[in-house]
């Protein structure tokens, strides 16, 4: 399956890279490199975990992929850089990642726009317990 994402300039197209991008395009939540590796279909071409990490770093450098480091455990998660940004809640027990419906920082961003500081982005992590883990604690 070929990706619908615009291919980055000066980035050699390989089956492995196409497969990695396709996994991210079809993901409903951010994925770790190991998660992406487990879903990659090399289409006859062997894909190593090191190839996944290297490709992800290159896609981050080209602005196609966003890398977020989750504070708990220092786990890096990757997702496509889409038109709108997303925020997530992370379960402290099972590390489940749940997408928030709105950006809680939108009003804050508006308040500081008039100051002497240009905002180019932000990161927000919300921690707690998912519904499954909440009943166990």
Secondary structure by P-SEA (a helix, b strand, c coil): ccccccccccccccaaaaaaaaaaaaccccccaaaaaaacccccccccaaaaaaaaaaaaaaccbbbbbbcccbbbbbbccccccccbbbbcccbbbbbbccccaaaaaaaacccccccccbbbbbbbbcaaaaaac
